[in-house]
């Protein structure tokens, strides 16, 4: 009996990000509608360019408190009534702030989309910022701050930002505010920030799901498109405000945790934004090759060969005007100095070049997993709103995936050469036990802080 021949497996066809139907609403907001058959829970995202640099210096964190309390009572409904309406209609609403703006996230079945948009518009346009609710969320944020300082990974990230940027840069301080700026926030502060910055001007609404374009636009015009706001007297154009790297940031800060059996490492430098010269495609590929999988260079050495870590990751994080590259993870405390030396060695030696096999592995991973990464309405909406806040459309994804397919080892080497060097390092662990060994490496000045 003959065995049938195996069929040839052809490479997958190039994949493109879904194209939206674009509209301009009556209040000037841009609307992007992604029709995704079979996605019966519609994901809506509203992006408003409410810049963190618009917060008063003494009330940093107020933007986050505003985002958390807009649905805690409006002129039309109390907080309890709103909660009941959201629950009765199966609507999920959340909001948060980033460097680039405020994002409201709404999930609802397509049948309840109109009601979800009505309630969302109400929360955006007429929140009352009840004093009791504001104080409750302030207390929650203060508790978060304690947790952030207690966790080694979050503590390292906070200290790294404070070390990397100048004191005048908003990026040097926590997005949701620090204890001394959050604690005094009151209802009036929230109302003032909302009046100045939570506005339809420059905003975008994204709807993704199994929806009819014309019907969605009608609903948007009836709700979000009818949202208006009085001209702001205090808002200023802060779009060009830039975070500046501290000239003294090429150093090592060791946050002392006496008795810690692990050391959290956070090593990084300046990176590109999505408009990088030569294209963005090389940077996700570099992240994958250097620290994006157990077989990547960092883990291959520190985890698989040495057994010093459960895993370390590298990532490029694009920002408004620039970006950062970070390698982060925890290692055994007794090998702190050796691990840091090996990690920096891997990063710096990568400037010598990349192999064809590494490049092909990155191309395949990024390109072949894209359809799965963007298979749901919420993933499509999230990507669309992130790019809109950055002034880009989702055609950017399709274009960069095409660029990924054309990557070469030479292009990766060129892109990495523009990044490597000038490291800012934060370690969180037992400084008394390990700081001297780190100093002996000669990688830079070592400062120990409590």
C-alpha positions, 0 to 999 in steps of 0.5 A: 500500500502506497503512502500518499505524498505530503502536500507542499505547505506554502507560506501564508499570504501577506496580511493587512490590518482591517481598513476603517470607514472614516467620518468626521462628526458634527463636533469635529471628532474623527470617527473610525469604524471597523466592520468585523463580521462575527465580532458581536461584542463591539469595542469602542475607544475614545481618545482625547489629547488630554496631555499630562503636561497640562496637569498643575505641578502640585496636582499631578495625578489629577488626570488619572483621578478624573478618568476614574471618577467620570462615571461616579455620578453625572448631572443626570444620574447618581453613581449608583444609578449609572452602575445599575444602568451599565450592569443592566445593559451589559456595558463595560466602561473604563478609562485611563491616561497615558503620556499622549492622552486620555482613553475611554474603553467601552465594551457592549453587544452590538445590540446595546451599542447605542445605549453604551454610547449614550451613557459614555457621552453622559460621563464625558460631558457632565460628570459632577466629581462628587467629593466623596467619590473623589476622596475614595479614588484618591485613597485607592491611588495612595494605596497603589503608590504603596504597592508600586514602591513595595514591588521590586519591578515597579520600584525599578521602573519608577526609579529608572524614569526618575534617573533617566529624565530631568526633574523638569520632565513630566516623564520622570514622575509617575503617570498617575501621580506621586503621594505629595501631589495626589493626596491634596486632590479635591473635586474642584481640581478634577472639575478644573482639569476636566473643563480644560482638557476633556474636550472633543477637539482633536478627539477620535472615536473608534468602533470595532465589531460586527456593525453596520457603518451607516447605523454606527455613524448615526448613533455616533452623531446622536451621542458622541457627535453631539457632545460639546464643551464651553471654550476653555480659558486655561488650556494651552497648547502643550503638544510640543512639551518634551521630556529631556534625558538627564545628562547625568543619567549614564549611571547605576542606581542601586535601590537597597532592599536588605535581605533580598534574595533577588535583584531586579534589573532595569537597564535602558537607553534612548530609543526611537518613536514610530517615525524612526528614520529607516522605518519602525520594523527593525525595532520590534524585530530587535526586541524579539532577537535580543529578549523576546523569547526563551531562545533570544540572546539574553535568555539564552545566556542568563536563563538557559546557560547560566540559570541566573533568571526565570526570564528577562525581556527587552522592549522598545517603547515608542513615545510622542517625540522619542522612545526608550529601549529597556531590558528588565527582569530579576536575577539571583541576588548572589550573581547580581554583578556577574548578571549585569556584566553579562547583560550589558555584554550581550546588548553591546556585542549585538552591535557586531551584527545579527545572523540570517537565522535570527532575522528570519525567526523575527520576521516569521514571528512578527508576521505570522502572529499578526493575524492572531494578535489582531483577531478580536475587536478589542485588539483592533480598537486598542491598536487603532486608538494608540496609533491615533494618539500618535497621529498615525492611522492603522495603515501604519501596521500594514506598512510596517509588516511589509517592511518586516518581511524585507528586513535583513541582518544589515538593517538590524545592525544599522538600527541597533547601532543607532541605539546601543550605549549610554546605559541608565541602570537601576538595580533593586536588591541588597546593596550592602551585599552586592553594590561593591561588586557592581562598582568593580565592574567599572560600568559607571558611577554607582549610587545607593539609595534607601 
